[in-house]
């Protein structure tokens, strides 16, 4: 699992199913996150490379964007209200999520899973540990490709992604940062079409 900084125009690199990777990006670099098979959610976090206590924040970003889901041109903010990532390209229908917390062992226990189940919270910790870092908390991720319908009565749902194989988003770093991507292991609800798969990324 890659925890280094690939060169510009890198070939696609794998985010293994049910696992996470951490990548260092310099300010101005752009990362493409590819939904290789079309139905895989990628939980995504970003941290200030010089201060891991500053991280991409969905609540601060929603306040700035005044919308639930970022669109091309929108900039995501940190918990210090500073720009960290900008969505510069999106070839999907634009269905992503900023509301749902990363899955963890408690979530799977509530869903009736007995024993350990891979989860995005542990994937985040493991990816950062390979860089010698430890998150101070698990921020709410930007859930790329995740389809969480918000119904008219305010209720939320969990549905299969609407993206197609090979579609992607591109995110530009607005500071020197560490981005962590987890190919979500959720196979109890429909969010990954009940079948977690690899995803890929490349630096462009």
N, CA, C and O of each residue as an XYZ file, in Angstrom:
816
protein
N       0.838     -1.188      0.000
C       0.000      0.000      0.000
C       0.875      1.240      0.000
O       1.785      1.357      0.821
N       0.607      2.181     -0.923
C       1.501      3.298     -1.150
C       1.322      4.387     -0.100
O       0.209      4.852      0.145
N       2.427      4.785      0.514
C       2.390      5.922      1.435
C       3.426      6.959      1.030
O       3.811      7.802      1.840
N       3.881      6.903     -0.222
C       4.866      7.857     -0.705
C       4.219      8.799     -1.699
O       3.034      8.679     -2.011
N       5.013      9.737     -2.194
C       4.509     10.718     -3.135
C       4.906     10.336     -4.554
O       6.067     10.516     -4.922
N       3.975      9.807     -5.376
C       4.313      9.471     -6.739
C       4.613     10.722     -7.541
O       4.200     11.819     -7.164
N       5.331     10.564     -8.646
C       5.660     11.708     -9.467
C       4.475     12.191    -10.272
O       3.442     11.522    -10.320
N       4.613     13.368    -10.918
C       3.537     13.908    -11.738
C       3.167     12.936    -12.850
O       4.002     12.163    -13.321
N       1.886     12.987    -13.266
C       1.383     12.124    -14.335
C       1.647     10.654    -14.044
O       1.992      9.890    -14.946
N       1.488     10.265    -12.805
C       1.753      8.880    -12.418
C       0.697      7.951    -12.991
O      -0.448      8.349    -13.203
N       1.094      6.707    -13.237
C       0.140      5.684    -13.650
C      -0.805      5.413    -12.488
O      -0.437      5.612    -11.331
N      -2.026      4.958    -12.786
C      -2.970      4.680    -11.694
C      -2.393      3.691    -10.692
O      -1.783      2.690    -11.068
N      -2.592      3.984     -9.423
C      -2.134      3.125     -8.344
C      -3.349      2.621     -7.588
O      -4.376      3.298     -7.527
N      -3.231      1.424     -7.007
C      -4.384      0.728     -6.446
C      -4.664      1.148     -5.013
O      -3.750      1.305     -4.204
N      -5.931      1.323     -4.718
C      -6.425      1.383     -3.345
C      -7.099      0.036     -3.120
O      -8.228     -0.164     -3.569
N      -6.436     -0.892     -2.439
C      -6.990     -2.250     -2.345
C      -8.354     -2.275     -1.670
O      -8.601     -1.531     -0.721
N      -9.225     -3.124     -2.161
C     -10.541     -3.283     -1.555
C     -10.398     -3.475     -0.054
O      -9.553     -4.246      0.401
N     -11.222     -2.775      0.712
C     -11.287     -2.876      2.166
C     -10.083     -2.259      2.878
O      -9.939     -2.428      4.089
N      -9.220     -1.551      2.156
C      -7.996     -1.009      2.737
C      -7.867      0.481      2.434
O      -8.650      1.050      1.674
N      -6.854      1.098      3.050
C      -6.622      2.519      2.855
C      -5.190      2.817      2.484
O      -4.286      2.034      2.778
N      -4.979      3.961      1.830
C      -3.638      4.427      1.480
C      -3.521      5.900      1.863
O      -4.512      6.630      1.882
N      -2.306      6.322      2.166
C      -2.012      7.726      2.461
C      -0.993      8.230      1.456
O      -0.020      7.541      1.150
N      -1.216      9.423      0.945
C      -0.348      9.998     -0.080
C      -0.038     11.441      0.291
O      -0.938     12.197      0.658
N       1.217     11.822      0.199
C       1.622     13.197      0.449
C       1.511     14.001     -0.840
O       2.014     13.584     -1.883
N       0.858     15.143     -0.767
C       0.704     16.031     -1.920
C       1.247     17.407     -1.570
O       0.954     17.944     -0.502
N       2.030     17.970     -2.463
C       2.473     19.355     -2.308
C       1.384     20.288     -2.821
O       0.586     19.910     -3.679
N       1.353     21.493     -2.299
C       0.395     22.495     -2.743
C       0.451     22.625     -4.258
O       1.529     22.733     -4.843
N      -0.720     22.611     -4.884
C      -0.812     22.745     -6.332
C      -0.910     21.438     -7.081
O      -1.292     21.426     -8.251
N      -0.570     20.323     -6.426
C      -0.696     19.020     -7.071
C      -2.162     18.593     -7.092
O      -2.952     18.989     -6.236
N      -2.505     17.780     -8.084
C      -3.878     17.302     -8.237
C      -3.885     15.783     -8.224
O      -3.056     15.139     -8.867
N      -4.838     15.216     -7.480
C      -4.994     13.771     -7.405
C      -6.330     13.384     -8.025
O      -7.357     14.007     -7.757
N      -6.300     12.354     -8.851
C      -7.503     11.813     -9.466
C      -7.884     10.545     -8.704
O      -7.068      9.631     -8.588
N      -9.106     10.475     -8.187
C      -9.607      9.297     -7.473
C     -10.603      8.619     -8.397
O     -11.621      9.203     -8.770
N     -10.297      7.372     -8.764
C     -11.011      6.669     -9.829
C     -11.896      5.576     -9.244
O     -11.431      4.740     -8.470
N     -13.161      5.587     -9.615
C     -14.082      4.522     -9.223
C     -13.960      3.412    -10.274
O     -14.764      3.323    -11.202
N     -12.964      2.593    -10.109
C     -12.537      1.650    -11.132
C     -13.664      0.754    -11.631
O     -13.808      0.539    -12.835
N     -14.461      0.234    -10.704
C     -15.526     -0.697    -11.065
C     -16.911     -0.058    -11.012
O     -17.906     -0.692    -11.365
N     -16.974      1.198    -10.572
C     -18.212      1.951    -10.656
C     -19.080      1.970     -9.422
O     -19.970      2.813     -9.317
N     -18.852      1.066     -8.482
C     -19.766      1.011     -7.331
C     -19.032      1.014     -6.002
O     -19.530      0.474     -5.014
N     -17.845      1.621     -5.972
C     -17.045      1.616     -4.761
C     -16.966      3.002     -4.137
O     -16.541      3.957     -4.788
N     -17.375      3.113     -2.880
C     -17.214      4.355     -2.125
C     -15.762      4.486     -1.671
O     -15.141      3.502     -1.271
N     -15.231      5.692     -1.733
C     -13.879      5.967     -1.236
C     -13.976      7.053     -0.172
O     -14.151      8.229     -0.492
N     -13.862      6.657      1.095
C     -13.808      7.628      2.193
C     -12.499      8.395      2.068
O     -11.435      7.793      1.921
N     -12.572      9.718      2.126
C     -11.405     10.549      1.835
C     -11.211     11.592      2.932
O     -12.141     12.305      3.309
N      -9.986     11.662      3.431
C      -9.601     12.665      4.430
C      -8.386     13.430      3.922
O      -7.659     12.942      3.056
N      -8.166     14.625      4.457
C      -6.952     15.379      4.153
C      -6.488     16.082      5.419
O      -7.294     16.585      6.202
N      -5.168     16.108      5.604
C      -4.564     16.683      6.806
C      -3.434     17.629      6.397
O      -2.692     17.350      5.455
N      -3.311     18.742      7.106
C      -2.163     19.621      6.947
C      -0.896     18.819      7.218
O      -0.749     18.218      8.282
N       0.010     18.812      6.260
C       1.218     18.003      6.381
C       2.085     18.417      7.568
O       2.825     17.599      8.115
N       1.993     19.681      7.964
C       2.825     20.181      9.059
C       2.126     20.146     10.410
O       2.760     20.346     11.446
N       0.824     19.893     10.402
C       0.050     19.885     11.647
C      -1.162     18.993     11.449
O      -2.193     19.435     10.943
N      -1.033     17.730     11.852
C      -2.099     16.768     11.592
C      -3.367     17.097     12.368
O      -4.426     16.536     12.087
N      -3.272     18.002     13.342
C      -4.467     18.447     14.049
C      -5.377     19.323     13.201
O      -6.530     19.561     13.558
N      -4.851     19.805     12.070
C      -5.676     20.560     11.131
C      -6.079     19.624     10.000
O      -5.222     19.110      9.280
N      -7.366     19.405      9.844
C      -7.847     18.412      8.878
C      -9.055     18.934      8.120
O      -9.753     19.839      8.576
N      -9.286     18.349      6.961
C     -10.473     18.694      6.184
C     -11.721     18.422      7.008
O     -11.857     17.364      7.624
N     -12.629     19.390      7.011
C     -13.811     19.324      7.860
C     -15.067     19.469      7.017
O     -15.250     20.477      6.334
N     -15.928     18.467      7.063
C     -17.169     18.533      6.303
C     -18.089     19.623      6.848
O     -18.732     20.322      6.064
N     -18.169     19.787      8.166
C     -19.074     20.798      8.712
C     -18.624     22.213      8.366
O     -19.453     23.073      8.070
N     -17.306     22.459      8.403
C     -16.808     23.775      8.032
C     -16.954     24.004      6.527
O     -17.227     25.120      6.084
N     -16.771     22.947      5.754
C     -16.911     23.069      4.300
C     -18.348     23.352      3.901
O     -18.598     24.195      3.039
N     -19.297     22.656      4.519
C     -20.709     22.909      4.199
C     -21.104     24.345      4.537
O     -21.867     24.974      3.803
N     -20.587     24.855      5.641
C     -20.874     26.238      6.027
C     -20.393     27.214      4.964
O     -21.072     28.193      4.654
N     -19.217     26.941      4.408
C     -18.649     27.822      3.386
C     -19.344     27.658      2.036
O     -19.635     28.646      1.361
N     -19.609     26.406      1.640
C     -20.201     26.137      0.327
C     -21.698     26.420      0.285
O     -22.255     26.724     -0.769
N     -22.348     26.314      1.456
C     -23.802     26.417      1.563
C     -24.490     25.361      0.700
O     -25.508     25.619      0.059
N     -23.905     24.169      0.705
C     -24.491     23.036     -0.003
C     -24.014     21.753      0.649
O     -23.005     21.743      1.354
N     -24.745     20.667      0.411
C     -24.411     19.389      1.033
C     -23.302     18.652      0.301
O     -22.542     17.905      0.916
N     -23.203     18.855     -0.998
C     -22.245     18.104     -1.810
C     -21.420     19.073     -2.645
O     -21.991     19.923     -3.329
N     -20.102     18.973     -2.609
C     -19.289     19.877     -3.414
C     -19.457     19.611     -4.906
O     -19.633     18.472     -5.339
N     -19.397     20.687     -5.671
C     -19.414     20.622     -7.127
C     -18.093     21.177     -7.654
O     -17.325     21.788     -6.911
N     -17.838     20.960     -8.941
C     -16.590     21.441     -9.535
C     -16.444     22.940     -9.261
O     -17.363     23.725     -9.493
N     -15.281     23.306     -8.769
C     -14.994     24.689     -8.406
C     -15.110     24.970     -6.925
O     -14.619     25.993     -6.448
N     -15.758     24.072     -6.184
C     -15.903     24.262     -4.742
C     -14.617     23.875     -4.010
O     -13.917     22.938     -4.396
N     -14.329     24.618     -2.949
C     -13.145     24.358     -2.132
C     -13.569     23.861     -0.765
O     -14.453     24.434     -0.128
N     -12.934     22.799     -0.324
C     -13.191     22.222      0.997
C     -12.243     22.845      2.004
O     -11.081     23.113      1.701
N     -12.755     23.074      3.208
C     -12.002     23.780      4.240
C     -11.580     22.841      5.365
O     -12.114     21.744      5.520
N     -10.604     23.306      6.144
C     -10.170     22.578      7.331
C     -10.972     23.035      8.543
O     -11.804     23.938      8.458
N     -10.703     22.392      9.661
C     -11.302     22.811     10.925
C     -10.758     24.157     11.392
O     -11.247     24.709     12.378
N      -9.750     24.694     10.695
C      -9.275     26.057     10.935
C      -9.822     27.011      9.879
O      -9.394     28.162      9.790
N     -10.777     26.522      9.073
C     -11.449     27.299      8.024
C     -10.485     27.784      6.950
O     -10.645     28.874      6.400
N      -9.483     26.963      6.660
C      -8.560     27.278      5.576
C      -8.775     26.292      4.427
O      -9.166     25.145      4.642
N      -8.513     26.759      3.203
C      -8.678     25.918      2.017
C      -7.679     24.759      2.060
O      -6.501     24.954      2.358
N      -8.165     23.545      1.756
C      -7.262     22.400      1.738
C      -7.356     21.617      0.432
O      -6.325     21.184     -0.083
N      -8.555     21.420     -0.126
C      -8.725     20.720     -1.395
C      -9.795     21.434     -2.213
O     -10.793     21.905     -1.669
N      -9.578     21.510     -3.519
C     -10.589     22.036     -4.430
C     -10.971     20.963     -5.433
O     -10.105     20.309     -6.014
N     -12.270     20.783     -5.635
C     -12.765     19.835     -6.627
C     -12.649     20.488     -7.999
O     -13.364     21.446     -8.292
N     -11.757     19.981     -8.838
C     -11.485     20.623    -10.127
C     -12.077     19.861    -11.307
O     -12.201     20.416    -12.398
N     -12.446     18.596    -11.103
C     -13.062     17.820    -12.183
C     -13.887     16.701    -11.572
O     -13.511     16.127    -10.550
N     -15.014     16.394    -12.203
C     -15.877     15.313    -11.733
C     -16.599     14.730    -12.937
O     -17.485     15.373    -13.500
N     -16.229     13.518    -13.336
C     -16.857     12.884    -14.493
C     -18.039     12.008    -14.096
O     -18.668     11.393    -14.957
N     -18.350     11.942    -12.800
C     -19.495     11.173    -12.310
C     -20.750     12.049    -12.383
O     -20.657     13.224    -12.736
N     -21.925     11.491    -12.053
C     -23.120     12.341    -11.962
C     -23.080     13.345    -10.810
O     -24.017     14.127    -10.647
N     -22.022     13.338    -10.018
C     -21.865     14.319     -8.948
C     -22.500     13.920     -7.633
O     -22.741     14.768     -6.773
N     -22.774     12.627     -7.469
C     -23.394     12.146     -6.235
C     -22.304     11.685     -5.270
O     -21.669     10.653     -5.484
N     -22.094     12.460     -4.207
C     -21.120     12.161     -3.169
C     -21.789     12.477     -1.826
O     -22.945     12.899     -1.799
N     -21.081     12.278     -0.726
C     -21.693     12.481      0.588
C     -20.738     13.188      1.530
O     -19.537     12.915      1.538
N     -21.285     14.106      2.331
C     -20.506     14.783      3.369
C     -21.127     14.621      4.749
O     -20.698     15.277      5.698
N     -22.141     13.748      4.876
C     -22.895     13.636      6.119
C     -22.539     12.425      6.971
O     -22.599     12.499      8.198
N     -22.174     11.320      6.345
C     -22.089     10.038      7.045
C     -20.687      9.801      7.612
O     -19.688      9.954      6.910
N     -20.633      9.429      8.879
C     -19.361      9.135      9.537
C     -18.717      7.885      8.935
O     -19.405      7.027      8.382
N     -17.411      7.793      9.048
C     -16.705      6.599      8.594
C     -17.187      5.374      9.368
O     -17.461      5.453     10.565
N     -17.286      4.249      8.676
C     -17.667      3.019      9.369
C     -16.585      2.626     10.370
O     -15.405      2.916     10.175
N     -17.009      1.961     11.446
C     -16.085      1.518     12.484
C     -16.619      0.231     13.103
O     -17.681     -0.258     12.716
N     -15.885     -0.309     14.055
C     -16.285     -1.596     14.653
C     -17.630     -1.491     15.357
O     -18.384     -2.463     15.405
N     -17.937     -0.316     15.904
C     -19.217     -0.140     16.590
C     -20.375     -0.194     15.591
O     -21.427     -0.762     15.884
N     -20.175      0.396     14.414
C     -21.210      0.380     13.375
C     -21.511     -1.059     12.945
O     -22.672     -1.439     12.800
N     -20.465     -1.848     12.745
C     -20.703     -3.227     12.295
C     -21.349     -4.067     13.388
O     -22.157     -4.950     13.101
N     -20.997     -3.797     14.629
C     -21.657     -4.508     15.730
C     -23.152     -4.192     15.738
O     -23.976     -5.082     15.946
N     -23.499     -2.923     15.512
C     -24.910     -2.536     15.455
C     -25.632     -3.205     14.285
O     -26.834     -3.462     14.353
N     -24.892     -3.480     13.218
C     -25.477     -4.130     12.047
C     -25.511     -5.645     12.179
O     -25.932     -6.338     11.253
N     -25.069     -6.171     13.330
C     -25.164     -7.595     13.589
C     -23.941     -8.404     13.221
O     -23.977     -9.634     13.271
N     -22.843     -7.729     12.848
C     -21.620     -8.457     12.496
C     -20.967     -8.989     13.767
O     -20.791     -8.250     14.736
N     -20.614    -10.254     13.762
C     -19.934    -10.879     14.897
C     -18.445    -10.976     14.572
O     -18.072    -11.456     13.502
N     -17.599    -10.524     15.487
C     -16.163    -10.552     15.241
C     -15.702     -9.316     14.490
O     -16.486     -8.407     14.219
N     -14.427     -9.298     14.161
C     -13.848     -8.115     13.529
C     -14.309     -7.975     12.084
O     -14.447     -8.964     11.364
N     -14.543     -6.742     11.677
C     -14.855     -6.402     10.286
C     -13.968     -5.240      9.888
O     -13.880     -4.251     10.616
N     -13.303     -5.345      8.734
C     -12.524     -4.211      8.230
C     -13.405     -2.970      8.228
O     -14.607     -3.059      7.979
N     -12.808     -1.807      8.507
C     -13.589     -0.581      8.542
C     -12.721      0.621      8.203
O     -11.497      0.576      8.328
N     -13.377      1.702      7.771
C     -12.647      2.872      7.296
C     -11.909      3.599      8.413
O     -10.851      4.185      8.178
N     -12.453      3.568      9.621
C     -11.772      4.214     10.741
C     -10.413      3.577     10.991
O      -9.416      4.279     11.164
N     -10.371      2.248     11.008
C      -9.095      1.551     11.192
C      -8.193      1.730      9.970
O      -6.973      1.801     10.111
N      -8.786      1.802      8.766
C      -7.977      2.021      7.562
C      -7.277      3.367      7.609
O      -6.122      3.482      7.199
N      -7.971      4.395      8.108
C      -7.347      5.703      8.264
C      -6.162      5.626      9.213
O      -5.077      6.112      8.895
N      -6.363      5.025     10.364
C      -5.298      4.925     11.361
C      -4.107      4.139     10.822
O      -2.957      4.520     11.042
N      -4.382      3.043     10.118
C      -3.301      2.206      9.592
C      -2.517      2.935      8.509
O      -1.290      2.845      8.468
N      -3.212      3.658      7.632
C      -2.518      4.386      6.563
C      -1.616      5.468      7.131
O      -0.485      5.633      6.675
N      -2.102      6.207      8.120
C      -1.268      7.239      8.735
C      -0.130      6.633      9.545
O       0.963      7.197      9.595
N      -0.374      5.498     10.174
C       0.683      4.841     10.956
C       1.869      4.479     10.077
O       3.011      4.499     10.534
N       1.601      4.146      8.807
C       2.710      3.821      7.905
C       3.562      5.043      7.589
O       4.670      4.914      7.069
N       3.047      6.227      7.904
C       3.836      7.452      7.795
C       4.374      7.894      9.153
O       4.976      8.961      9.272
N       4.152      7.070     10.171
C       4.598      7.413     11.518
C       3.704      8.419     12.209
O       4.139      9.113     13.128
N       2.437      8.507     11.768
C       1.511      9.494     12.304
C       0.306      8.818     12.940
O      -0.015      7.670     12.635
N      -0.355      9.553     13.831
C      -1.554      9.043     14.492
C      -2.602     10.135     14.485
O      -2.330     11.239     14.955
N      -3.803      9.864     13.964
C      -4.834     10.901     13.951
C      -5.296     11.225     15.364
O      -5.415     10.338     16.210
N      -5.554     12.500     15.607
C      -6.056     12.894     16.917
C      -7.513     12.496     17.095
O      -7.989     12.333     18.219
N      -8.221     12.342     15.973
C      -9.601     11.892     15.952
C      -9.879     11.355     14.554
O      -9.005     11.395     13.689
N     -11.079     10.857     14.330
C     -11.477     10.437     12.991
C     -12.462     11.470     12.464
O     -13.648     11.409     12.787
N     -11.987     12.426     11.652
C     -12.916     13.428     11.126
C     -13.961     12.765     10.222
O     -13.727     11.685      9.679
N     -15.097     13.414     10.070
C     -16.074     12.938      9.097
C     -15.440     13.037      7.711
O     -14.937     14.099      7.343
N     -15.455     11.958      6.940
C     -14.793     11.986      5.633
C     -15.657     12.604      4.542
O     -16.873     12.735      4.685
N     -15.002     12.978      3.454
C     -15.680     13.223      2.193
C     -15.863     11.853      1.555
O     -14.893     11.228      1.128
N     -17.099     11.389      1.492
C     -17.387     10.050      0.982
C     -17.620     10.113     -0.520
O     -18.751     10.260     -0.983
N     -16.531      9.999     -1.270
C     -16.631     10.073     -2.717
C     -17.449      8.905     -3.254
O     -17.278      7.759     -2.837
N     -18.337      9.221     -4.188
C     -19.194      8.254     -4.897
C     -20.306      7.673     -4.026
O     -21.084      6.849     -4.507
N     -20.404      8.076     -2.761
C     -21.423      7.515     -1.877
C     -22.780      8.168     -2.159
O     -22.883      9.388     -2.289
N     -23.805      7.340     -2.250
C     -25.150      7.787     -2.597
C     -26.037      7.727     -1.360
O     -26.514      6.661     -0.969
N     -26.248      8.889     -0.755
C     -27.086      8.996      0.447
C     -28.247      9.933      0.114
O     -28.152     11.141      0.333
N     -29.338      9.382     -0.414
C     -30.465     10.248     -0.776
C     -31.033     10.963      0.454
O     -31.226     10.358      1.508
N     -31.293     12.258      0.294
C     -31.961     13.043      1.330
C     -33.408     13.219      0.864
O     -33.679     13.948     -0.090
N     -34.313     12.551      1.538
C     -35.710     12.554      1.102
C     -36.436     13.815      1.561
O     -35.950     14.552      2.419
N     -37.604     14.048      0.974
C     -38.361     15.263      1.251
C     -38.751     15.425      2.702
O     -38.930     16.544      3.181
N     -38.885     14.308      3.408
C     -39.254     14.383      4.829
C     -38.028     14.500      5.733
O     -38.138     14.438      6.957
N     -36.867     14.669      5.116
C     -35.638     14.829      5.892
C     -34.922     13.534      6.204
O     -33.828     13.558      6.767
N     -35.513     12.403      5.852
C     -34.874     11.122      6.133
C     -33.766     10.840      5.120
O     -33.815     11.281      3.972
N     -32.765     10.090      5.586
C     -31.645      9.695      4.739
C     -31.794      8.231      4.341
O     -32.453      7.452      5.028
N     -31.175      7.873      3.229
C     -31.161      6.483      2.796
C     -29.760      6.068      2.411
O     -28.865      6.906      2.299
N     -29.567      4.782      2.209
C     -28.302      4.250      1.721
C     -28.586      3.524      0.412
O     -29.335      2.547      0.390
N     -27.992      4.000     -0.673
C     -28.244      3.426     -1.988
C     -26.917      3.149     -2.686
O     -25.871      3.663     -2.290
N     -26.979      2.339     -3.715
C     -25.782      1.994     -4.484
C     -25.273      3.222     -5.236
O     -26.082      4.029     -5.696
N     -23.960      3.387     -5.374
C     -23.438      4.505     -6.158
C     -24.004      4.525     -7.575
O     -24.321      3.487     -8.156
N     -24.122      5.739     -8.113
C     -24.629      5.887     -9.475
C     -23.504      6.134    -10.469
O     -23.763      6.305    -11.660
N     -22.272      6.155    -10.008
C     -21.136      6.345    -10.903
C     -20.916      5.095    -11.746
O     -21.350      4.001    -11.385
N     -20.234      5.275    -12.873
C     -19.927      4.177    -13.777
C     -18.432      3.829    -13.687
O     -17.616      4.634    -13.237
N     -18.106      2.627    -14.122
C     -16.714      2.165    -14.066
C     -15.796      3.153    -14.799
O     -16.060      3.550    -15.934
N     -14.719      3.532    -14.118
C     -13.726      4.413    -14.712
C     -13.976      5.891    -14.487
O     -13.100      6.706    -14.776
N     -15.145      6.265    -13.980
C     -15.390      7.678    -13.689
C     -14.555      8.113    -12.485
O     -14.156      7.288    -11.664
N     -14.298      9.416    -12.392
C     -13.365      9.885    -11.367
C     -13.686     11.303    -10.941
O     -14.454     12.019    -11.583
N     -13.063     11.685     -9.824
C     -13.010     13.084     -9.404
C     -11.539     13.481     -9.321
O     -10.674     12.637     -9.087
N     -11.259     14.770     -9.513
C      -9.904     15.301     -9.371
C      -9.925     16.402     -8.328
O     -10.765     17.301     -8.368
N      -8.987     16.319     -7.392
C      -8.909     17.240     -6.265
C      -7.535     17.902     -6.250
O      -6.513     17.218     -6.309
N      -7.509     19.230     -6.171
C      -6.248     19.974     -6.138
C      -5.898     20.365     -4.710
O      -6.736     20.882     -3.971
N      -4.648     20.111     -4.333
C      -4.175     20.454     -2.995
C      -3.972     21.959     -2.883
O      -3.300     22.567     -3.715
N      -4.563     22.560     -1.838
C      -4.416     23.993     -1.595
C      -3.392     24.296     -0.511
O      -3.169     25.457     -0.168
N      -2.775     23.259      0.024
C      -1.647     23.374      0.961
C      -0.874     22.071      0.865
O      -1.366     21.107      0.279
N       0.309     22.022      1.422
C       1.019     20.748      1.532
C       0.208     19.854      2.468
O      -0.071     20.235      3.604
N      -0.169     18.672      1.995
C      -1.108     17.876      2.770
C      -0.843     16.389      2.636
O      -0.049     15.937      1.811
N      -1.537     15.654      3.479
C      -1.595     14.193      3.381
C      -3.048     13.844      3.113
O      -3.934     14.209      3.886
N      -3.290     13.137      2.017
C      -4.629     12.679      1.710
C      -4.695     11.184      1.991
O      -3.791     10.432      1.626
N      -5.766     10.766      2.638
C      -5.975      9.341      2.952
C      -7.261      8.913      2.276
O      -8.290      9.580      2.383
N      -7.187      7.774      1.567
C      -8.336      7.236      0.840
C      -8.560      5.798      1.264
O      -7.628      4.993      1.274
N      -9.793      5.478      1.613
C     -10.149      4.121      2.046
C     -11.212      3.567      1.106
O     -12.285      4.152      0.959
N     -10.910      2.436      0.471
C     -11.911      1.722     -0.330
C     -12.845      1.030      0.664
O     -12.535     -0.044      1.178
N     -13.974      1.650      0.921
C     -14.848      1.277      2.032
C     -15.192     -0.215      2.034
O     -15.566     -0.764      0.998
N     -15.066     -0.882      3.205
C     -15.338     -2.322      3.295
C     -16.809     -2.671      3.528
O     -17.144     -3.840      3.718
N     -17.688     -1.668      3.513
C     -19.091     -1.917      3.857
C     -19.729     -2.923      2.884
O     -19.828     -2.668      1.683
N     -20.155     -4.061      3.425
C     -20.812     -5.081      2.612
C     -22.113     -5.559      3.254
O     -22.650     -6.609      2.900
N     -22.609     -4.762      4.210
C     -23.851     -5.111      4.892
C     -25.001     -4.248      4.364
O     -26.135     -4.716      4.259
N     -24.704     -2.990      4.032
C     -25.688     -2.117      3.391
C     -25.328     -1.973      1.912
O     -24.325     -2.520      1.454
N     -26.152     -1.234      1.172
C     -26.025     -1.181     -0.287
C     -24.987     -0.197     -0.795
O     -24.835     -0.045     -2.007
N     -24.263      0.478      0.098
C     -23.458      1.622     -0.350
C     -22.363      1.244     -1.345
O     -21.982      2.079     -2.166
N     -21.849      0.029     -1.301
C     -20.868     -0.422     -2.281
C     -21.464     -1.487     -3.205
O     -20.732     -2.305     -3.763
N     -22.775     -1.478     -3.364
C     -23.411     -2.511     -4.161
C     -23.221     -3.891     -3.561
O     -23.270     -4.899     -4.267
N     -23.003     -3.932     -2.237
C     -22.814     -5.172     -1.475
C     -21.521     -5.906     -1.835
O     -21.328     -7.048     -1.419
N     -20.624     -5.261     -2.610
C     -19.415     -5.954     -3.053
C     -18.247     -4.977     -3.122
O     -17.985     -4.413     -4.184
N     -17.533     -4.761     -2.006
C     -16.385     -3.852     -2.028
C     -15.333     -4.293     -3.043
O     -15.051     -5.483     -3.186
N     -14.762     -3.321     -3.742
C     -13.764     -3.599     -4.770
C     -12.599     -2.612     -4.646
O     -12.662     -1.650     -3.881
N     -11.553     -2.867     -5.403
C     -10.447     -1.919     -5.500
C     -10.935     -0.610     -6.117
O     -11.901     -0.581     -6.879
N     -10.243      0.462     -5.767
C     -10.339      1.725     -6.493
C      -8.894      2.093     -6.885
O      -7.956      1.381     -6.525
N      -8.722      3.177     -7.606
C      -7.389      3.594     -8.012
C      -7.252      5.103     -7.872
O      -8.246      5.818     -7.750
N      -6.011      5.578     -7.891
C      -5.749      7.016     -7.908
C      -4.535      7.280     -8.753
O      -3.716      6.387     -8.970
N      -4.412      8.498     -9.232
C      -3.203      8.919     -9.937
C      -2.970     10.386     -9.679
O      -3.901     11.129     -9.367
N      -1.718     10.806     -9.809
C      -1.356     12.211     -9.645
C      -1.284     12.831    -11.024
O      -0.576     12.321    -11.892
N      -2.006     13.923    -11.246
C      -2.065     14.533    -12.575
C      -1.599     15.982    -12.512
O      -1.576     16.668    -13.534
